[in-house]
């Protein structure tokens, strides 16, 4: 049984706090009045955590601790085919073994309650679908989205060449050539988007970027960053026809709804940050601060991935290594 099938399905308490559309707090659960530092750990329970994860999550823990703030554990389990409860439990156990502690999360409090471990629960993305649906509806009504009929294979074939960024690891999808840009929401031949029964599951939905627009942000670790829409990335998916939100939309919505003030993650997600900044702007939210950690490679110079079982925290623990060994290991890094 997968992770997202093994939990009860509490109603998202934020949906009962839906505020007027005209204010910045038009998404349920978002508290613009929150004070103090709020960071987050957001593992995907699709495999065992490795050394790279350990160092990134330790950095997030340190920054929250040094700021005297709150650290949130959120399970990003939208990959229903690969997410497993045992991986989620292993991730939390391995992070505790490293000495990392968090104040909110799916393991806190009673899981049969709607709060699910804190005031911004549930802390499992598969239980927050209603929030993403609300965000999709806002984006559609504001003209940012259009339906896309292209298959993943067609998109890849239409791209002139792979668009790899710095160190060849900063992009996660080819630049969309704009095949379906001319389509409107009415193309799907359903009731208008103001109808509450109108849903996103009718098609793939893309966010329309303004080609040539520069998205700039300051990274607390890597310094000034800039990505140009239409050059570094194109119109990107926010919802799939299997009725699942994209990583970009879910992360942007959750970071806003959970009042996260700083996002700490790997440098492979720098370009995703540019996309999420556009989503946050379109939804009316201020972006958090960003801290992207240097990526870790194995001794062959390959970026670590969950398939590297030999460098998983679980395997290293079984070999008798200590947390000090994990953090002091001299592995290659990707600048």
C-alpha positions as CSV (number, residue, x, y, z in Angstrom):
1,X,0.0,0.0,0.0
2,X,1.4,3.4,-1.0
3,X,2.0,6.3,1.3
4,X,-0.9,8.3,0.1
5,X,-3.2,5.3,0.5
6,X,-2.2,4.5,4.0
7,X,-3.2,7.7,5.8
8,X,-6.7,8.8,6.7
9,X,-8.0,11.8,4.7
10,X,-8.6,14.7,7.1
11,X,-10.4,17.7,5.8
12,X,-8.0,20.6,5.2
13,X,-8.8,23.1,8.0
14,X,-7.6,26.0,5.9
15,X,-10.6,25.5,3.6
16,X,-12.9,26.7,6.3
17,X,-10.8,29.9,6.5
18,X,-11.3,31.0,2.9
19,X,-10.9,34.7,2.8
20,X,-12.2,37.2,0.2
21,X,-10.6,36.9,-3.2
22,X,-9.7,40.6,-3.2
23,X,-7.2,40.3,-0.4
24,X,-3.7,38.7,-0.4
25,X,-5.1,36.0,1.9
26,X,-7.4,34.5,-0.8
27,X,-5.9,31.1,-0.5
28,X,-7.0,29.0,2.5
29,X,-4.6,28.5,5.3
30,X,-2.3,31.5,4.4
31,X,-1.5,33.7,7.3
32,X,0.2,36.9,6.2
33,X,0.5,38.1,9.8
34,X,2.8,35.3,10.9
35,X,6.0,36.5,12.6
36,X,9.4,34.9,12.9
37,X,11.3,32.5,10.8
38,X,9.6,29.5,9.3
39,X,11.6,26.9,7.4
40,X,10.6,23.5,6.0
41,X,11.9,20.0,5.2
42,X,10.1,18.6,2.2
43,X,11.3,15.1,1.4
44,X,9.7,13.0,-1.3
45,X,9.0,9.5,0.0
46,X,10.0,7.8,-3.2
47,X,13.3,6.2,-1.9
48,X,15.8,6.4,0.8
49,X,17.5,9.7,1.7
50,X,21.2,10.0,0.7
51,X,24.2,12.1,1.9
52,X,23.1,15.1,-0.3
53,X,19.7,15.2,1.3
54,X,21.3,14.9,4.8
55,X,23.5,18.0,4.2
56,X,20.7,20.0,2.7
57,X,18.2,19.2,5.5
58,X,20.9,19.8,8.1
59,X,21.4,23.3,6.6
60,X,17.7,23.9,6.8
61,X,17.7,22.8,10.4
62,X,20.7,25.0,11.3
63,X,19.2,28.1,9.7
64,X,15.8,27.6,11.5
65,X,17.6,26.9,14.8
66,X,20.0,29.9,14.5
67,X,17.0,32.2,13.7
68,X,15.1,30.9,16.7
69,X,12.3,29.9,14.4
70,X,10.0,27.0,13.5
71,X,11.0,24.1,11.2
72,X,8.2,22.2,9.4
73,X,8.2,18.7,8.1
74,X,6.1,18.2,5.0
75,X,5.9,15.1,2.9
76,X,5.9,15.9,-0.8
77,X,4.2,12.7,-1.9
78,X,2.4,13.6,-5.1
79,X,4.2,10.9,-7.0
80,X,1.5,8.3,-6.2
81,X,3.2,5.5,-8.1
82,X,6.5,5.7,-6.2
83,X,5.6,7.2,-2.9
84,X,5.7,4.7,0.0
85,X,4.9,4.9,3.7
86,X,8.0,3.0,4.5
87,X,10.1,5.6,2.7
88,X,8.4,8.5,4.6
89,X,9.0,6.7,7.9
90,X,12.6,6.0,7.0
91,X,13.2,9.6,6.1
92,X,11.9,10.9,9.4
93,X,13.8,8.3,11.3
94,X,17.1,9.0,9.5
95,X,16.7,12.7,10.0
96,X,16.2,12.2,13.7
97,X,19.3,10.0,13.8
98,X,21.2,13.0,12.3
99,X,20.0,15.2,15.2
100,X,17.5,17.1,13.1
101,X,14.3,18.2,14.9
102,X,11.2,19.9,13.7
103,X,8.2,21.5,15.4
104,X,5.3,20.7,13.0
105,X,4.7,17.7,10.8
106,X,2.7,14.6,10.1
107,X,4.4,12.8,13.0
108,X,3.3,15.5,15.5
109,X,0.0,15.2,17.4
110,X,-2.9,13.0,16.6
111,X,-3.1,12.0,12.9
112,X,-6.8,11.5,13.1
113,X,-7.3,15.2,13.6
114,X,-7.7,17.7,10.8
115,X,-4.7,19.7,12.0
116,X,-2.4,16.7,11.4
117,X,0.5,17.9,13.5
118,X,0.2,21.7,13.7
119,X,-1.8,24.7,12.7
120,X,-1.0,24.5,9.0
121,X,-1.8,20.8,8.5
122,X,-2.3,18.4,7.0
123,X,1.5,18.1,6.4
124,X,1.2,15.5,3.6
125,X,0.7,16.9,0.1
126,X,-1.6,14.2,-1.1
127,X,-4.1,15.4,1.6
128,X,-4.0,19.0,0.4
129,X,-5.6,18.6,-3.0
130,X,-8.4,21.1,-2.3
131,X,-5.8,23.8,-1.8
132,X,-4.2,23.2,-5.2
133,X,-7.6,23.1,-6.8
134,X,-8.4,26.5,-5.4
135,X,-5.1,27.9,-6.7
136,X,-5.7,26.4,-10.2
137,X,-9.1,28.0,-10.3
138,X,-7.6,31.4,-9.4
139,X,-4.9,31.2,-12.0
140,X,-7.5,30.1,-14.7
141,X,-9.8,33.0,-13.9
142,X,-7.0,35.4,-14.1
143,X,-5.9,34.2,-17.6
144,X,-2.6,32.6,-16.7
145,X,-3.4,29.1,-17.8
146,X,-4.3,27.3,-21.0
147,X,-5.0,23.6,-21.8
148,X,-2.3,21.6,-23.5
149,X,-2.9,18.5,-25.7
150,X,0.7,17.7,-26.3
151,X,2.2,14.5,-24.9
152,X,5.5,14.5,-23.0
153,X,7.1,12.8,-26.0
154,X,5.8,15.5,-28.4
155,X,7.1,18.2,-26.2
156,X,10.6,16.6,-26.0
157,X,10.7,16.0,-29.8
158,X,9.7,19.7,-30.5
159,X,12.5,21.1,-28.4
160,X,15.5,22.0,-30.5
161,X,18.0,20.7,-28.0
162,X,18.3,19.8,-24.3
163,X,18.5,23.0,-22.3
164,X,20.9,22.2,-19.5
165,X,22.0,24.9,-17.2
166,X,25.0,25.3,-14.9
167,X,26.8,22.0,-14.4
168,X,24.1,20.4,-16.6
169,X,21.7,19.9,-13.6
170,X,19.5,22.9,-13.4
171,X,16.7,22.1,-15.7
172,X,13.9,19.5,-15.3
173,X,12.0,19.8,-18.5
174,X,12.6,20.9,-22.1
175,X,11.4,24.3,-23.2
176,X,7.8,24.1,-24.4
177,X,7.5,25.3,-28.0
178,X,4.1,26.9,-27.6
179,X,2.1,24.4,-29.7
180,X,-1.1,24.9,-27.7
181,X,-0.6,28.5,-26.7
182,X,-3.5,29.6,-28.9
183,X,-6.0,27.4,-27.0
184,X,-8.3,28.9,-24.4
185,X,-10.0,27.4,-21.4
186,X,-13.2,27.1,-23.5
187,X,-11.4,24.6,-25.7
188,X,-12.2,21.8,-23.3
189,X,-15.9,22.3,-23.9
190,X,-17.0,22.4,-20.3
191,X,-19.0,24.9,-18.3
192,X,-17.2,28.2,-17.6
193,X,-14.5,28.4,-15.0
194,X,-16.8,30.2,-12.5
195,X,-18.8,27.0,-12.3
196,X,-17.9,25.1,-9.1
197,X,-18.1,21.8,-11.0
198,X,-15.5,22.9,-13.5
199,X,-12.3,21.0,-12.7
200,X,-8.7,20.8,-14.0
201,X,-8.8,17.1,-14.8
202,X,-10.0,17.7,-18.3
203,X,-6.6,18.4,-19.8
204,X,-3.0,19.2,-19.0
205,X,-2.7,22.9,-18.0
206,X,0.2,25.2,-18.6
207,X,1.2,28.5,-17.1
208,X,1.8,31.1,-19.8
209,X,5.0,33.0,-19.3
210,X,5.9,36.4,-20.9
211,X,8.8,35.6,-23.2
212,X,11.8,37.9,-22.4
213,X,10.8,38.6,-18.8
214,X,13.7,38.3,-16.5
215,X,13.0,36.7,-13.1
216,X,15.6,37.9,-10.6
217,X,16.1,36.8,-7.0
218,X,18.8,36.9,-4.4
219,X,19.9,33.5,-3.1
220,X,21.2,33.6,0.4
221,X,24.0,31.1,-0.5
222,X,24.7,31.5,-4.2
223,X,24.0,35.2,-4.6
224,X,22.1,37.0,-7.4
225,X,20.2,34.8,-9.8
226,X,18.5,35.6,-13.1
227,X,16.4,33.4,-15.4
228,X,14.7,34.6,-18.6
229,X,11.3,33.3,-19.5
230,X,11.2,31.9,-23.0
231,X,15.0,31.4,-23.0
232,X,15.8,29.5,-19.8
233,X,12.3,27.9,-19.5
234,X,9.0,28.1,-21.2
235,X,5.3,27.6,-20.4
236,X,5.3,25.0,-17.7
237,X,2.8,22.5,-16.5
238,X,0.7,23.3,-13.4
239,X,-1.8,20.5,-13.6
240,X,-1.9,17.1,-15.3
241,X,-4.8,15.4,-16.9
242,X,-4.6,12.6,-14.3
243,X,-6.0,15.3,-11.9
244,X,-2.7,15.9,-10.1
245,X,-1.0,19.3,-9.6
246,X,2.5,19.7,-10.7
247,X,5.5,20.0,-8.4
248,X,5.7,23.7,-9.2
249,X,2.2,24.5,-8.2
250,X,2.0,22.3,-5.1
251,X,5.3,23.7,-3.7
252,X,4.4,27.3,-4.3
253,X,0.9,26.9,-2.8
254,X,2.1,25.0,0.2
255,X,5.0,27.3,1.0
256,X,2.6,30.2,1.0
257,X,-0.2,28.5,2.8
258,X,2.2,27.2,5.5
259,X,3.7,30.7,5.9
260,X,7.2,29.5,5.0
261,X,9.7,32.5,5.2
262,X,12.7,30.7,3.7
263,X,13.1,27.7,1.4
264,X,16.3,25.7,1.7
265,X,16.9,23.1,-1.0
266,X,19.4,21.9,-3.6
267,X,20.8,24.0,-6.4
268,X,19.2,21.7,-9.0
269,X,16.0,23.6,-8.2
270,X,17.2,27.1,-9.0
271,X,15.2,27.2,-12.2
272,X,12.1,25.8,-10.4
273,X,12.4,28.8,-8.1
274,X,12.0,31.1,-11.0
275,X,8.8,29.3,-12.1
276,X,7.5,29.3,-8.5
277,X,8.1,33.0,-8.2
278,X,5.9,33.6,-11.2
279,X,3.2,31.4,-9.6
280,X,3.4,33.2,-6.3
281,X,3.1,36.6,-8.0
282,X,0.1,35.4,-10.1
283,X,-1.6,34.2,-6.9
284,X,-0.9,37.4,-5.0
285,X,1.8,36.1,-2.6
286,X,5.1,37.5,-1.6
287,X,8.0,35.0,-2.3
288,X,10.0,33.6,0.6
289,X,13.8,33.9,0.9
290,X,15.8,31.3,-0.9
291,X,18.9,29.3,0.0
292,X,20.1,26.7,-2.5
293,X,22.7,24.3,-1.3
294,X,25.6,23.1,-3.4
295,X,25.0,19.7,-4.9
296,X,26.9,16.6,-3.8
297,X,28.4,14.1,-6.3
298,X,29.7,10.6,-5.8
299,X,33.4,9.7,-6.3
300,X,32.7,9.3,-10.1
301,X,31.5,12.9,-10.3
302,X,27.8,11.9,-10.8
303,X,25.2,13.8,-8.9
304,X,23.7,11.8,-6.1
305,X,20.3,10.3,-6.6
306,X,18.1,7.9,-4.6
307,X,19.2,5.1,-6.9
308,X,22.7,5.4,-5.2
309,X,21.8,2.9,-2.5
310,X,25.4,2.6,-1.3
311,X,25.3,6.3,-0.2
312,X,21.9,6.2,1.3
313,X,21.7,7.2,5.0
314,X,20.2,3.8,5.8
315,X,23.0,1.9,4.2
316,X,25.7,4.1,5.8
317,X,24.0,3.7,9.3
318,X,24.1,-0.1,8.8
319,X,27.8,0.1,8.0
320,X,28.4,1.8,11.4
321,X,28.9,5.4,10.3
322,X,28.0,8.2,12.6
323,X,26.4,11.5,11.8
324,X,29.8,13.1,12.2
325,X,31.1,10.8,9.5
326,X,28.2,11.8,7.2
327,X,28.9,15.5,7.5
328,X,32.7,15.3,7.4
329,X,32.9,13.0,4.3
330,X,34.9,14.6,1.6
331,X,32.7,13.9,-1.4
332,X,33.0,15.8,-4.7
333,X,30.6,18.7,-5.1
334,X,28.9,20.3,-8.1
335,X,29.5,24.0,-8.1
